[in-house]
């Protein structure tokens, strides 16, 4: 008997032990004729996991995005990271439909983002130790109502309407080295392409700053 968890949230908490159990199970499946894999056509991929609290996000962390957002080619980089959150109720799966909320907003934007998954609880994490707390990565679409974002003079509401945080479909486990290239396509048409080489604040630095005095789960 090889113990496996029911959810990815539980699996992440098992750490390396869970990975070893999964590897053992996959190896066993190669020789076990009684196990029949399901074709993708018969399943619906949901969000890979449901965060236990709001998703922490970083605004204005790419130079080009700052210029776009500020409509100023000479816009300066922030001195410290700009953090905001998206409500957990905004999370949906990768194939679910985004609600445009026409009665609430008339100015939607899409933003393909790298999602960093924290694998173990920590507080006051040193920058040099930050990647030890990273379980892996996924992809997030940071859907935003730009008019609400401007109207409320802060970003939470414009970022947090229901369905405004598609996640997945997959999780790439391990603290893989950056850079990553993030692509955003709309109906197959490439709209955005960016590399994490252009991050103003690095992932380890962001984890260290965010965890200073605040527990990350």
DAHU-V722697 format. One record per pair of residues at least 12 apart in sequence whose C-alpha atoms are under 7 Angstrom apart, sorted by the first residue. I is the first residue (numbers start at 1). J is the second residue. Records with the same first field share a line. If there is no record, write none. Layout:
I->J  J
This chain:
2->21  25
3->21
4->21
8->48  49
9->49
12->119
13->119  120
45->93  169
46->93  94
47->92  93  94  167  168  169
48->168  169  170
51->88
53->88
54->85  86  87  88
55->85  86  87  88
56->83  84  85  86
57->83  84  85
58->81  82  83  84
59->82  83
60->82
61->199  200  201
62->198  199  200
63->77
84->155  156
85->156
86->156  159  160
87->160
89->162
90->160  161  162  163  164  165
91->163  164  165  166  167
92->163  165  166  167
93->166  167  168
94->166  167  168  169
98->163  164
99->163
105->145  147  148
107->145  146  147
108->144  145  146
109->143  144  145  146
110->141  142  143  144
111->141  142  143
112->140  141  142  182  183  184
113->139  140  141  142  182
114->137  138  139  140
115->137  138  139  140
116->134  136  137  138
117->134  135  136  137
118->133  134  135  217
119->133  134  135
120->133  217
121->215  216  217
122->215  216  217
123->211  212  213  214  215  216
124->208  211  212  213
125->208  211  212
126->208
127->204  205  208
130->204  207  208
131->175  204
134->175
135->173  174  175
136->171  172  173  174  175
137->171  172  173
138->168  170  171  172
139->167  168
140->165  166  167  168
141->165  166  167
142->164  165
143->159  164  165
144->158  159  164
145->158  159
146->158
178->196
179->195  196  197
180->195  196
181->193  194  195  196
182->194  195
